[in-house]
Amino acid sequence: MSARRTTSAVAALLLALLLTGCAGLPVSGPVVEAGTGAGSAADDPSDINAVPPRAGASPLEVAKGFLDAMTASPVRLDVARQYLTESAAQVWNPDAATITYAAKLPPRQARDGVVRVRLSEARLLDETGAYRGPLQSGRQVLDLRYRLEDGEYRLTDPPDALVVPAAWFSQRFRQASLYFFDRSARILVPEPVSVPRGEQLATALINGLLAGPRPDQRQVTRSFLPAGLSLGLSVPVSADGVAVVDLVGEAGSLAPSAADRLLAQLAWTLRQEPRITAVRVRVGGEDVQVPGGGTEYAVSQAERYDPAGFPADPRIFGLSRGRLGVLADGELVPVTGPFGGSTVQTPSPSTGGGSGDGSGDGGTGSGAAAAGSGDPAAPLLRSVAVSVDGSQAAGVDESGTRLLVAPVAGRATDTGAVVPIDDGTDLVRPTWDALGRVWVVDRTAEGAVVHVVMPSAPGTTGAPRRTTTVRVPGVTGRRVGSFLVSRDGTRVVAVARSRGGDEVRAGRVRIDERGRLAGVGSTTVIDTGPEPRARVVGLAWTTPTTFAVLQTVIAGEVLDVRTLRVDGSTTSTDSLTTTVPAPVRGLVGSPEEERSTYAVTPDGLVDLGDGAVSPLRGPVRNLGYVG
């Protein structure tokens, strides 16, 4: 997806604008610059010609020449193969992975028959371009074995990977996503990858999609592209923007619902190529029919599967004096539902309206109380979140011990608030996914406990009722500051706190073979920049695969807003950091690209795209988009 406006400068708050990408490295050795590009380096990198090995080259020269030859641009690897023995050249598979590095030391003779090259900040991507993390220190050393063949030194066992400088890689590859479905097949899930720029983009995306979800993602996502298919030579795009995806192999007959989701995956994946407006798919030589007739599927035709939720309410909600309102012209207008000040009725234990584990609400019984009257039965809230469609709100009461769910808008048939949790200790602000689940962390004396409140019936997004506890490795049992779930329901991001500072951790939500919530897999620490373990003040989604972090640089004086990727990759040089002066209380952000991201000050919202300041009137807190 395109870069968010959140990576722009903030005129009203700007103190400094810092690039998070690493500095560019010169490409040296037997590689010759063939010209200079007319545009920026990121958009129009120079061609680089690889140079074959010279006669009589030493083992050190051969090792260096091999690595340099991999930086040929446009990408070509036939010259790099000339540095290998004949048998090694036949089996070498540089498409199996990519290793990027910030710098490398000159090759040195490690022992007889081995040249050693030490890399720094080496990172691994798999065959689809998905980021797999930094290489362990022991793997950042390449031992390249060599021997004489026909009187010349040649390498015998090169790593099965493209090994290139990070700066070279970022100029010639771009970040994109492969789109799979969640396990319920109700919403698309983007999986970030890096793919070649230019004419190879569409072909690389489809090849990645055909590879299917990785083994560690099979409890998270699913694909409707039948296994065993392969792509023809490429994905041609006609002058009027129609991409033809010719899949080779046997797929059997596709049910209409499966064909619709297959087309949706392809459309969302290929819409990242600006030239493509529609997709035509052939499987085994037969056209896949588009629902409603025809063979061309517009890339805008699958909006109902939008990973940011569809339809998503565009409004910003917040609290004023404990009441839920909609932000309009700088102030909160109370909603008409129970949390906005309408008559509230909370169920007593005998009404069966409590949580699914049989616990009661522990509170007000069934009597109604007029909001704003000062009656203690009226549920004043300290935090709130609104469902993605804008119909329901989940709020934590002022005591921090109860989670209540009620309609946003009042109706004559409303029965009041449901109380899924009434025995919490210190509940943080809840968060919704587009599947109707509410996630909330309870900060207990033993550490964080993560609760998920499920919809009242499978496949619905109505008022949640049944509650389950989910273990989140690296988060459960620790002190937690903030907690987010992606709208597609497959990712969590949390701030775990300790005396040494804050960690931002991300993990994937797993679903078992029966469609039930199975938990969260291992979480990964996300690198938040040059101030490791800085105090994190706020989190907010900026796209379905990126989020913003507001963290302290100098306590009480300076903070910065940094955009991070959910996979933890740091291979992009187009992410910016905005440094802002205190006080900034938090962030307001949405995964929908057309929504602005704001920094919240005591008396206004600052648009992180253009620096425009919108004043806030009256007591306003806990502002946020839906979700």
C-alpha positions in Angstrom: 0.0 0.0 0.0 1.0 3.6 -0.5 2.8 5.5 2.3 0.5 7.1 4.8 0.3 10.8 5.4 1.5 10.1 8.9 5.1 9.9 7.5 4.9 13.6 6.5 6.3 16.6 8.3 4.2 18.2 11.0 4.5 21.9 10.6 2.9 22.9 13.9 4.9 20.5 16.0 8.1 19.9 14.0 11.4 20.1 15.7 13.3 17.7 13.5 12.6 15.3 10.7 14.7 12.2 10.8 15.1 9.4 8.3 14.8 5.9 9.9 16.5 4.1 7.0 20.2 3.3 7.1 22.6 5.4 5.1 23.3 4.4 1.5 26.4 2.2 0.8 28.6 2.6 -2.2 28.6 -0.5 -4.4 32.3 -1.3 -5.0 34.4 -4.0 -6.6 34.1 -5.5 -10.1 30.7 -3.8 -10.7 30.6 -0.8 -13.0 28.0 2.0 -12.8 26.4 2.2 -16.3 24.7 5.6 -15.9 22.8 7.9 -13.7 19.0 8.0 -13.2 16.9 11.0 -13.9 14.7 10.6 -10.8 15.3 10.0 -7.2 17.5 7.1 -6.3 14.6 5.2 -4.8 12.5 5.6 -7.9 15.0 5.3 -10.7 18.2 3.5 -9.5 21.2 3.4 -11.8 22.0 0.4 -13.9 24.9 -1.7 -12.6 26.8 -4.0 -14.9 28.3 -7.1 -13.2 31.8 -8.0 -14.2 32.9 -11.7 -14.7 35.9 -13.1 -12.9 39.3 -12.2 -14.4 41.8 -14.9 -15.2 44.1 -15.8 -12.3 41.9 -14.2 -9.7 42.8 -15.0 -6.1 40.3 -16.7 -3.7 39.7 -13.3 -2.0 39.0 -11.6 -5.4 36.6 -14.4 -6.4 34.7 -14.2 -3.1 34.4 -10.4 -3.4 33.5 -10.6 -7.1 30.7 -13.1 -6.4 29.1 -10.8 -3.8 29.5 -7.7 -6.0 28.0 -9.5 -9.0 24.8 -10.1 -7.1 24.2 -6.3 -7.2 23.8 -6.2 -10.9 20.9 -4.0 -11.9 18.5 -4.9 -13.5 18.8 -8.0 -11.5 20.7 -10.8 -13.3 22.6 -13.7 -11.8 24.3 -15.3 -14.7 27.5 -13.4 -14.1 27.5 -14.3 -10.4 27.2 -18.0 -11.4 30.5 -17.7 -13.3 32.3 -17.4 -9.9 31.0 -20.9 -8.9 32.2 -24.3 -9.8 30.2 -26.0 -12.6 28.3 -28.2 -10.2 27.7 -25.4 -7.7 26.4 -23.2 -10.4 23.8 -25.8 -11.4 22.3 -26.2 -7.9 22.7 -22.7 -6.5 19.2 -21.3 -5.7 19.4 -17.5 -5.0 15.5 -17.3 -5.2 15.2 -19.3 -2.0 15.9 -16.3 0.2 17.3 -12.8 0.4 19.9 -11.5 2.9 20.3 -7.8 3.2 23.1 -6.2 5.1 24.2 -2.7 6.2 27.9 -3.3 5.5 30.4 -6.0 5.1 34.1 -6.4 6.0 36.5 -7.2 3.2 36.9 -11.0 2.6 39.7 -12.6 4.5 41.3 -16.0 4.4 39.8 -18.0 7.3 41.6 -21.2 6.7 42.8 -23.2 3.7 40.0 -23.5 1.3 37.7 -21.0 3.0 37.2 -17.3 2.6 35.2 -15.6 5.4 33.0 -12.5 4.9 31.5 -10.8 7.9 28.2 -8.9 7.5 26.6 -6.3 9.8 22.9 -5.9 10.5 22.1 -8.8 8.2 18.4 -9.5 7.8 16.6 -12.4 6.2 13.6 -12.5 3.8 12.1 -15.7 2.5 11.4 -16.8 -1.1 8.2 -14.7 -1.2 9.9 -11.6 0.1 8.4 -11.9 3.6 10.6 -10.6 6.4 11.8 -13.3 8.7 14.0 -11.2 11.1 17.6 -10.4 11.8 20.1 -13.1 11.4 21.7 -14.4 14.6 25.3 -13.2 15.1 26.7 -16.6 14.1 24.9 -16.5 10.7 26.1 -13.1 9.9 29.4 -14.7 8.8 29.6 -16.2 5.3 32.2 -19.0 5.0 32.7 -19.4 1.2 34.6 -22.5 0.3 36.6 -22.7 -2.9 38.8 -25.0 -5.0 40.6 -25.0 -8.2 38.7 -25.9 -11.3 40.3 -25.8 -14.7 43.2 -23.8 -13.2 40.9 -21.1 -11.7 39.6 -20.6 -8.2 35.8 -21.0 -7.9 33.3 -21.2 -5.0 31.8 -24.6 -4.2 28.9 -24.0 -1.8 27.4 -20.4 -1.9 24.4 -19.7 0.3 21.1 -20.3 -1.4 20.2 -16.6 -1.2 20.5 -13.3 -2.9 23.0 -11.4 -0.6 22.9 -7.7 -1.2 23.4 -4.3 0.6 20.2 -3.0 2.3 20.5 0.3 0.4 20.7 -1.5 -3.0 17.7 -3.6 -2.0 15.5 -0.7 -0.9 16.2 1.1 -4.2 15.1 -1.9 -6.4 12.4 -3.6 -4.3 9.3 -2.1 -2.8 7.1 -3.1 0.1 3.7 -4.6 -0.8 1.3 -7.2 0.5 0.0 -10.6 -0.4 -3.7 -11.0 0.4 -5.1 -14.1 2.0 -8.3 -14.6 3.9 -8.8 -15.0 7.6 -9.7 -18.5 8.7 -13.5 -17.7 8.7 -13.1 -16.5 5.0 -14.9 -13.2 6.0 -12.1 -10.6 5.6 -8.8 -10.3 3.7 -5.5 -10.3 5.6 -2.5 -8.6 4.1 0.9 -10.3 4.5 3.8 -7.8 4.0 6.4 -8.7 1.4 9.2 -7.0 -0.6 8.9 -7.4 -4.3 10.9 -6.1 -7.3 9.9 -2.7 -8.7 8.9 -2.2 -12.3 7.6 -4.7 -14.9 8.3 -7.7 -12.6 6.0 -6.5 -9.8 2.7 -8.2 -10.8 4.4 -11.5 -11.6 6.3 -11.5 -8.3 3.1 -10.8 -6.4 1.2 -13.6 -8.0 4.0 -16.1 -7.5 4.1 -15.1 -3.9 0.3 -15.6 -3.6 0.5 -19.1 -5.2 3.0 -20.1 -2.6 0.2 -19.8 -0.1 0.4 -19.0 3.6 3.7 -20.0 5.3 3.5 -23.1 7.7 3.5 -20.8 10.7 0.5 -18.8 9.3 -1.8 -21.7 8.5 -3.7 -21.2 11.8 -4.0 -17.6 10.9 -4.9 -17.3 7.2 -6.1 -19.4 4.3 -6.0 -19.2 0.5 -8.6 -19.9 -2.1 -6.1 -20.4 -4.8 -6.0 -24.2 -5.3 -2.8 -25.9 -4.4 -0.6 -27.2 -7.3 -1.2 -24.3 -9.7 1.7 -22.3 -11.2 1.8 -19.1 -13.2 2.5 -19.0 -16.9 5.5 -16.9 -18.1 4.3 -13.6 -16.6 1.3 -11.4 -15.8 0.7 -9.3 -18.9 -1.2 -6.0 -18.5 -3.2 -4.6 -21.4 -3.3 -1.0 -22.5 -6.6 -0.6 -20.7 -5.3 -2.0 -17.4 -6.5 -5.6 -17.5 -4.1 -8.1 -16.0 -4.3 -11.6 -17.3 -3.4 -14.3 -14.7 -2.9 -17.6 -16.5 -2.7 -20.4 -14.0 -1.4 -23.7 -15.1 -2.5 -27.0 -13.6 -5.6 -28.8 -12.4 -7.9 -27.0 -10.0 -11.2 -29.0 -10.3 -14.5 -27.2 -10.3 -14.7 -24.0 -8.2 -17.8 -23.3 -6.2 -19.1 -19.7 -6.8 -18.2 -18.6 -3.3 -14.7 -20.0 -3.7 -14.3 -18.4 -7.1 -15.4 -15.1 -5.7 -12.8 -15.2 -2.9 -10.1 -16.4 -5.4 -10.8 -13.3 -7.5 -10.8 -11.1 -4.4 -7.4 -12.3 -3.4 -6.0 -11.6 -6.8 -7.7 -8.2 -7.1 -6.5 -6.9 -3.8 -3.0 -8.2 -4.4 -2.7 -6.8 -8.0 -4.4 -3.4 -7.2 -1.0 -2.4 -5.7 0.2 -2.1 -9.3 -1.3 1.3 -10.3 -1.7 0.3 -14.0 -4.1 -2.6 -13.2 -7.8 -1.8 -13.1 -9.2 -5.3 -13.6 -8.2 -9.0 -13.5 -8.9 -11.8 -15.9 -8.1 -15.2 -14.6 -7.7 -18.5 -16.4 -7.2 -21.8 -14.6 -6.2 -24.8 -16.7 -7.0 -22.8 -19.9 -10.6 -22.0 -18.7 -11.7 -18.5 -17.7 -12.9 -18.1 -14.2 -16.4 -16.6 -14.3 -17.0 -13.4 -12.4 -20.1 -13.3 -10.1 -22.8 -11.8 -12.1 -21.3 -12.8 -15.4 -18.3 -12.0 -17.5 -14.6 -12.7 -17.2 -13.1 -9.3 -16.0 -13.1 -8.6 -12.3 -12.5 -5.0 -11.4 -9.9 -4.5 -8.6 -12.5 -2.3 -6.8 -15.1 -5.1 -6.8 -14.1 -6.8 -3.5 -14.4 -3.8 -1.1 -16.6 -6.0 1.2 -13.5 -7.9 2.1 -11.5 -4.8 3.0 -9.0 -5.7 5.8 -9.7 -2.3 7.4 -13.4 -3.3 7.7 -16.3 -2.7 5.5 -18.3 -0.6 6.0 -16.3 1.2 8.6 -17.8 4.1 10.5 -15.6 7.2 9.6 -16.3 9.2 12.8 -14.0 9.9 15.8 -15.5 9.1 19.2 -14.4 10.1 22.7 -15.5 10.8 26.2 -16.6 14.0 27.9 -17.2 13.8 31.6 -17.5 10.0 31.3 -20.1 10.1 28.4 -19.6 8.9 24.9 -19.8 11.4 22.1 -19.0 12.0 18.4 -16.4 14.6 17.6 -18.0 17.5 15.6 -16.5 21.0 15.1 -14.1 20.5 18.0 -16.5 19.2 20.6 -18.2 15.9 21.5 -21.8 15.6 20.7 -23.4 12.9 23.0 -24.6 9.8 21.2 -28.2 8.8 21.8 -27.4 5.4 23.2 -26.9 4.4 26.9 -23.3 5.6 27.1 -24.2 9.1 25.8 -26.6 9.8 28.6 -29.8 8.0 27.7 -31.6 5.8 30.2 -29.4 2.8 31.1 -30.5 -0.6 32.2 -27.8 -3.1 33.3 -28.8 -6.7 33.9 -28.8 -8.3 37.3 -27.3 -11.8 37.8 -30.8 -13.3 37.6 -31.5 -11.9 34.1 -28.7 -14.1 32.6 -27.1 -11.0 30.9 -23.7 -11.4 32.4 -20.6 -13.1 31.0 -20.7 -16.6 29.5 -18.9 -18.1 32.4 -22.0 -17.6 34.7 -20.7 -14.5 36.6 -23.1 -11.7 37.3 -22.7 -8.0 36.7 -22.0 -7.3 40.4 -23.7 -4.0 40.1 -26.9 -2.2 39.6 -29.5 -4.8 39.1 -32.3 -4.1 36.6 -33.3 -0.7 37.7 -32.9 2.2 35.2 -31.2 5.4 36.0 -31.2 8.7 34.1 -27.8 9.6 32.9 -26.4 12.9 34.1 -28.7 12.8 37.1 -25.8 12.0 39.5 -27.3 8.6 40.2 -24.4 6.2 40.8 -26.1 3.5 38.7 -25.4 5.5 35.5 -22.2 4.0 34.0 -19.7 6.8 33.7 -16.8 5.6 31.6 -13.1 6.1 31.9 -12.3 4.5 28.5 -14.3 3.4 25.5 -14.0 1.8 22.0 -16.7 1.7 19.2 -17.2 -1.3 17.0 -16.0 -1.0 13.4 -19.5 -0.6 12.0 -20.2 2.1 14.6 -23.2 0.3 16.1 -21.8 -0.9 19.5 -19.6 0.6 22.1 -17.5 -1.2 24.7 -16.6 0.9 27.8 -14.7 0.4 31.0 -16.5 2.1 33.9 -14.8 4.6 36.2 -13.8 1.9 38.7 -11.8 0.1 36.0 -13.3 -3.2 37.1 -16.3 -3.6 34.7 -16.5 -3.9 30.9 -19.9 -2.9 29.5 -21.3 -3.2 25.9 -24.2 -1.1 24.7 -25.6 0.3 21.4 -24.2 3.6 20.2 -27.6 4.8 19.1 -30.7 4.5 21.2 -33.7 2.6 20.0 -37.0 1.8 21.6 -36.1 -1.9 21.7 -32.8 -1.4 23.5 -32.5 -3.3 26.8 -29.5 -1.4 28.0 -25.9 -2.5 28.6 -24.5 -6.0 28.6 -21.8 -6.6 31.2 -19.4 -9.3 29.8 -16.8 -8.6 32.6 -17.7 -7.4 36.1 -14.8 -8.7 38.2 -11.8 -7.0 36.6 -8.9 -5.4 38.5 -7.7 -2.6 36.2 -9.1 -2.9 32.6 -7.3 -1.0 29.9 -9.1 0.6 26.9 -10.8 -2.1 24.9 -10.3 -2.7 21.2 -12.6 -4.2 18.5 -11.9 -6.3 15.4 -14.2 -6.3 12.4 -15.4 -9.8 13.3 -17.2 -8.3 16.3 -14.8 -9.5 19.0 -13.8 -7.1 21.9 -10.3 -7.5 23.3 -9.4 -6.1 26.7 -6.4 -6.4 29.0 -6.9 -6.6 32.8 -3.8 -5.4 34.7 -4.0 -7.7 37.8 -1.6 -8.1 40.6 -0.1 -11.1 38.8 0.3 -9.2 35.6 -1.7 -8.8 32.4 -4.6 -11.1 31.6 -6.0 -10.8 28.0 -9.8 -11.3 27.7 -11.7 -11.7 24.4 -15.4 -11.1 24.4 -17.0 -13.0 21.5 -20.1 -12.0 19.5 -23.4 -13.5 20.7 -23.5 -15.9 17.8 -20.9 -17.2 15.3 -20.7 -15.0 12.2 -22.5 -12.1 13.8 -21.3 -8.7 15.0 -24.0 -8.0 17.5 -23.5 -7.3 21.2 -20.7 -9.5 22.5 -21.5 -11.9 25.4 -19.3 -14.9 25.8 -15.9 -14.2 27.3 -12.7 -16.3 27.0 -9.1 -15.7 28.2 -6.3 -15.9 25.8 -2.6 -16.3 26.5 -0.3 -13.8 24.7 3.4 -14.9 25.0 5.6 -12.0 26.1 2.5 -10.0 27.2 0.4 -12.2 29.6 1.7 -11.8 33.1 3.6 -8.6 32.4 2.8 -4.9 33.0 1.0 -3.7 29.9 0.6 -0.1 28.8 -1.4 -0.3 25.5 -3.0 -3.1 23.5 -4.3 -3.1 19.9 -5.8 -5.7 17.7 -5.9 -5.4 13.9 -9.3 -5.0 12.3 -8.9 -8.2 10.4 -8.5 -9.9 13.8 -5.2 -11.7 13.0 -2.7 -9.4 14.8 -2.1 -8.0 18.2 0.3 -5.2 19.2 1.1 -4.5 22.8 3.4 -2.4 25.0 5.0 -4.5 27.7 6.7 -2.5 30.5 9.5 -3.2 32.8 12.1 -1.3 34.8 14.4 -1.4 31.8 11.9 0.4 29.6 9.1 -0.4 27.3 8.9 -3.1 24.6 6.5 -3.1 21.7 5.5 -6.7 20.8 3.5 -8.0 17.9 2.0 -11.5 17.5 -0.5 -13.4 15.3 -4.0 -14.7 16.4 -4.5 -18.4 15.8 -7.8 -20.2 15.0 -8.1 -23.9 15.4 -9.5 -26.4 12.8 -13.0 -26.0 14.2 -12.9 -22.2 13.8 -12.4 -21.4 17.5 -10.0 -18.9 18.9 -6.9 -20.9 19.7 -4.7 -18.2 21.2 -1.8 -16.0 20.1 1.5 -17.3 18.8 4.9 -16.1 20.0 5.3 -12.4 19.9 8.2 -10.5 18.4 9.8 -7.4 19.8 9.5 -4.6 17.2 12.5 -2.3 16.9 11.2 1.2 17.8 14.4 3.1 16.7 17.5 4.7 18.2 16.0 5.1 21.6 15.5 1.5 22.6 13.0 0.7 25.3 11.8 4.4 25.5 8.6 5.1 27.3 5.7 4.5 24.9 2.8 7.0 25.3 0.5 5.7 22.6 -0.2 3.3 19.7 -2.4 3.8 16.6 -2.9 1.9 13.4 -2.0 3.8 10.2 -2.6 1.0 7.6 -3.6 -2.7 8.0 0.2 -3.5 8.2 1.7 -0.4 9.9 1.2 1.4 13.2 2.4 4.6 14.8 4.2 4.7 18.1 4.4 7.8 20.2 7.3 7.5 22.5 9.3 9.7 24.9 12.7 11.0 23.8 13.4 13.4 26.6 11.0 13.0 29.6 8.6 15.8 29.9 10.1 17.7 26.9 10.3 15.8 23.6 8.5 12.9 22.0 8.6 11.3 18.6 6.0 9.6 16.4 7.5 6.7 14.4 5.7 4.5 11.9 6.5 0.8 12.2 5.6 -2.3 10.2 3.8 -5.2 11.9 6.4 -7.7 10.7 9.3 -5.8 12.3 11.1 -5.1 9.1 13.3 -2.1 8.8 14.3 -2.5 5.1 12.4 0.5 3.9 14.0 4.0 3.7 10.7 5.8 3.1 9.5 5.8 6.8 9.9 9.1 8.6 10.0 10.0 12.2 8.4 13.2 13.4 9.8 14.7 16.6 7.3 16.7 18.6 7.5 18.8 21.8 5.5 17.9 24.9 2.8 17.8 25.8 1.2 15.3 23.5 -1.2 12.9 25.2 -1.7 10.3 22.5 -2.5 9.4 18.9 -5.7 9.0 16.9 -5.2 6.7 13.9 -7.0 4.3 11.6 -5.9 1.5 9.2 -8.0 3.2 6.5 -5.6 5.2 4.3 -8.0 8.0 3.7 -8.2 8.8 7.4 -5.9 11.3 9.0 -3.7 10.5 11.9 -3.6 13.0 14.7 -1.5 13.9 17.7 -3.6 14.8 20.7 -2.6 17.9 22.7 -4.4 19.2 25.8 -6.5 21.6 23.6 -6.3 20.3 20.0 -5.7 17.7 17.3 -2.7 18.1 15.1 -2.9 16.4 11.7 0.3 14.5 11.2 -0.1 14.9 7.4 -0.2 18.6 7.0 0.3 20.1 10.5 -3.2 21.6 10.6 -4.4 22.1 14.1 -8.1 21.6 15.1 -9.0 23.1 18.5 -10.9 21.0 21.0 -13.5 22.6 23.2 -14.6 21.3 26.6 -13.3 18.3 28.5 -12.4 15.7 25.9 -10.5 12.5 26.4 -10.0 8.9 25.0 -10.4 10.0 21.4 -10.3 7.4 18.7 -11.6 6.1 15.4 -13.7 2.9 15.5 -12.0 -0.4 16.3 
